[in-house]
Amino acid sequence: MSWKKANVGSKRWDFGMDLPQGGPPNIRLKPEDLRNCPRDGKGTLEDPMVIWAAHLTDKQRRELQVPEFDDEEDLYRAIDANTDIAKTAAIRSGCTIVWIICPVHTNKYVYDRNGDRVPTKWDNSGKPVEYLLAGADPHLTVRLGTSEDLCLLHGYVNVVVDERGFPTGFMSSFQRNQSGNLTDGDDRTMELFEWTIKGDLMKERLQRENAEYELFKLRTVGKETNWEIEDDLSDDDYDYKSDEYESLIDDQMDKIHDYGEETTGHSAEFEEYIVSKWSPYRRDSHPISI
């Protein structure tokens, strides 16, 4: 089933486009917790650094349907598989840092036009305690950047999983269309968007709305004749043709870079630390925004 979500202002980013300006990654963790997040990779284009920032509460884990792995061997496999997927996403997008906000899961929170999760239940003080969820293809939630202080992209990496929930590869556009779990008809394997801080997002939206209003005044008050209106049509049938406007919304064709074989090995120290001392699949973690 395809479903709609409000446009929160994030611009779609496709392979072949220039990387945006970006901003701070705004990972919702205490600074010391963020510094202690497990890392793997050198932080280069050939070997991007993967930062496991997926501190999930039990409630978030249940809501997002994150698979549970208790056996140590399964933990190694799940962590390695998610790390490989995230690292490949960074290589293909030309980034050197990738934050795993949530490992593979099959639900998404629904956001409003301001970029806030849509609440469905509140406590007695009026604080939201439950949020609207929608089914989704198996995917990782990631942020991508070029340093630990600069995030450029964010979004979802859709994957194929086996019967136990381990990611085994990337989900193609054809497979996504067959599954029907599309947001706004977006069937990309990697649903990536430009990273924009909420304050800048609001400013950008106001600027866009003001520009649209000025264009409207120009076309109406200025009495230009680029309108096509027939007397027997309803308001919804007005056909406004503007070369300037259409040029702003032309879609770019996807251009996927071929980087060859990606590095998939992980250090023994990283695997030992993340499995024995910290794991996104273990309980008693911290809440994050996904």
C-alpha positions in Angstrom: 0.0 0.0 0.0 1.4 3.4 -1.0 0.9 6.2 1.5 1.4 9.9 1.7 3.4 11.9 4.2 3.5 15.7 4.6 6.3 17.4 2.8 8.6 18.6 5.6 10.8 20.6 3.2 13.6 18.1 2.6 14.7 18.2 -1.0 15.1 14.9 -2.7 18.8 14.0 -3.5 19.8 11.6 -6.2 23.1 10.1 -7.2 24.9 12.5 -9.6 23.7 15.6 -7.9 26.1 18.0 -6.0 26.2 17.4 -2.3 24.3 20.1 -0.3 25.8 22.5 2.2 24.4 20.5 5.2 24.7 21.4 8.8 25.3 19.8 12.3 24.0 16.2 12.5 22.0 17.0 15.6 22.2 13.5 17.0 20.0 13.4 20.1 22.5 12.0 22.5 24.5 13.5 25.3 28.0 14.5 24.1 29.7 11.9 26.1 27.3 9.2 24.8 27.9 10.3 21.3 31.7 10.2 21.7 31.3 6.6 23.1 29.3 5.4 20.1 31.1 2.5 18.4 32.9 3.5 15.2 34.2 1.5 12.3 36.2 2.7 9.3 38.8 5.3 8.5 36.5 8.1 7.5 37.7 8.1 3.8 35.8 7.8 0.5 37.1 4.3 0.2 36.5 3.3 3.8 33.8 5.6 5.3 33.4 5.7 9.1 30.2 4.1 10.4 29.0 5.5 13.7 26.4 3.5 15.6 24.2 6.2 17.0 21.1 3.9 17.3 20.3 4.1 21.0 16.8 2.7 21.0 14.4 2.3 23.9 12.4 -0.9 24.2 9.3 1.0 23.2 11.0 2.3 20.0 12.3 -1.1 19.2 8.8 -2.6 19.4 7.1 0.3 17.5 9.7 0.2 14.6 9.8 -3.6 14.6 13.5 -4.0 15.0 14.4 -7.7 15.0 15.7 -9.0 18.3 18.9 -11.0 18.4 20.1 -12.5 21.7 22.6 -15.1 20.5 26.1 -13.6 20.3 26.7 -15.1 16.9 23.5 -13.5 15.6 24.5 -10.1 17.0 27.8 -10.3 15.2 26.1 -11.1 11.9 23.4 -8.4 12.3 25.9 -5.7 13.2 28.3 -6.7 10.3 25.4 -6.7 7.8 24.0 -3.3 8.9 27.5 -1.8 8.9 28.2 -3.1 5.4 24.9 -1.7 4.1 25.6 1.7 5.7 29.2 1.9 4.5 28.1 1.1 0.9 25.5 3.9 1.0 28.2 6.3 2.1 30.6 5.2 -0.7 27.9 5.6 -3.3 26.8 9.0 -2.1 30.4 10.3 -1.9 30.3 10.7 1.9 32.9 9.7 4.5 30.8 9.5 7.6 27.5 7.6 8.1 25.5 7.6 11.3 23.2 4.5 11.7 20.2 6.1 13.5 18.3 2.8 13.4 19.3 -0.6 12.1 17.0 -2.6 9.8 13.3 -2.2 10.8 9.9 -2.3 9.0 7.9 0.6 10.4 8.3 4.4 10.0 7.1 7.3 12.1 4.9 9.7 10.1 5.9 13.4 10.2 4.0 16.6 9.7 5.0 19.5 7.5 7.1 21.0 10.2 9.2 17.8 10.5 7.6 16.7 13.8 6.3 13.2 14.5 2.5 13.0 14.4 1.2 12.2 17.9 -1.8 9.8 18.5 -1.9 9.7 22.3 -1.0 12.1 25.1 -0.5 11.7 28.9 -2.4 13.7 31.5 0.0 16.6 31.2 -0.5 16.8 27.4 2.8 15.3 26.5 2.7 13.0 23.5 3.4 9.3 24.4 2.5 7.5 21.2 3.0 8.5 17.5 1.5 7.6 14.2 3.3 4.7 12.4 3.2 3.3 8.9 4.4 0.0 7.5 7.5 0.2 5.3 10.0 -1.9 3.4 12.9 -3.2 5.5 15.3 -0.3 5.8 18.0 1.4 7.8 17.6 5.0 8.9 20.9 6.9 8.3 22.5 10.3 8.1 25.5 10.9 5.9 28.2 13.6 6.0 31.9 14.4 5.5 32.9 14.9 9.1 31.4 14.2 12.5 30.3 17.8 12.7 28.8 18.0 9.2 25.7 16.1 8.0 24.8 16.5 4.3 22.1 13.9 3.7 19.6 11.8 5.6 17.0 9.1 4.7 16.3 5.5 4.3 18.3 2.6 2.7 15.9 -0.1 1.7 17.1 -3.7 1.9 16.2 -7.3 1.3 16.2 -9.4 4.5 16.1 -13.2 5.1 13.6 -15.0 7.1 15.3 -14.0 10.4 15.6 -10.3 9.6 19.2 -10.1 8.5 19.8 -7.7 5.6 21.2 -9.6 2.6 21.3 -6.9 -0.1 19.6 -3.8 -1.5 16.0 -3.8 -2.5 15.5 -2.8 -6.2 12.8 -0.3 -7.4 11.0 -3.2 -9.0 10.9 -5.1 -5.7 9.7 -2.0 -3.9 6.9 -1.4 -6.3 5.8 -5.0 -5.9 5.8 -4.7 -2.1 3.6 -1.5 -2.3 5.2 0.1 0.8 6.0 3.4 -0.9 5.9 6.9 0.5 4.7 9.5 -2.0 5.4 7.0 -4.7 9.2 7.1 -4.0 10.5 3.7 -5.1 14.3 4.5 -4.8 16.5 1.9 -3.2 18.1 4.8 -1.2 15.6 7.4 -0.3 18.0 10.2 0.4 17.2 13.9 1.1 19.2 17.0 1.7 19.9 17.6 5.4 18.3 20.8 6.6 18.1 22.2 10.2 14.5 22.9 11.2 15.0 26.6 11.6 16.5 26.8 8.1 13.7 24.6 6.9 11.1 27.1 8.1 12.9 30.0 6.6 13.2 28.2 3.3 9.5 27.4 3.3 8.5 31.0 4.0 10.9 32.3 1.3 9.3 29.8 -1.2 5.8 30.8 -0.3 6.7 34.5 -0.6 8.2 33.8 -4.0 5.1 32.0 -5.2 2.9 34.9 -4.0 5.1 37.4 -5.8 4.9 35.3 -9.0 1.1 35.1 -8.5 0.9 39.0 -8.3 3.1 39.3 -11.3 0.9 37.1 -13.4 -2.4 38.6 -12.2 -1.9 42.3 -11.2 0.7 42.6 -14.0 -1.9 41.4 -16.4 0.3 39.0 -18.2 -1.5 36.5 -20.5 0.1 33.2 -19.7 -3.1 31.8 -18.2 -5.5 29.4 -19.9 -9.0 29.5 -18.3 -12.1 28.2 -19.8 -15.5 29.4 -18.6 -16.9 25.9 -18.0 -14.0 24.7 -15.9 -13.9 24.6 -12.1 -11.1 26.3 -10.1 -9.3 23.0 -9.8 -9.0 22.9 -13.6 -7.1 26.1 -14.1 -4.0 25.4 -16.2 -1.2 27.8 -15.3 1.8 27.4 -17.6 4.9 29.1 -16.5 8.3 28.3 -18.1 10.0 29.8 -15.1 8.1 27.7 -12.6 8.3 24.5 -14.7 12.1 24.9 -14.9 12.3 24.8 -11.1 10.6 21.4 -10.8 12.2 19.4 -13.6 13.5 16.2 -12.2 17.1 15.1 -12.6 17.8 11.6 -14.0 19.4 9.2 -11.5 23.1 8.8 -12.1 24.6 6.1 -10.0 28.4 6.1 -9.6 30.2 2.8 -10.0 32.7 2.5 -7.1 33.5 -1.1 -7.7 33.9 -3.5 -4.8 33.3 -1.9 -1.4 35.3 -2.6 1.7 33.3 -4.8 4.0 35.9 -5.9 6.7 35.6 -4.7 10.3 38.2 -4.6 13.0 38.2 -7.3 15.6 38.3 -4.6 18.3 35.2 -2.9 16.9 33.2 -6.2 16.7 34.2 -7.2 20.2 33.2 -3.8 21.7 29.9 -3.4 19.9 28.8 -7.0 20.7 30.0 -7.4 24.3 29.7 -3.9 25.6 27.1 -2.1 23.4 24.5 -3.2 21.0 21.6 -1.5 19.2 19.6 -4.7 19.8 20.1 -4.8 23.6 17.6 -3.2 26.0 18.0 -0.3 28.4 19.2 2.3 25.9 18.2 5.9 25.3 15.4 7.5 23.3 16.3 8.9 19.9 14.4 10.6 17.0 14.0 8.4 14.0 
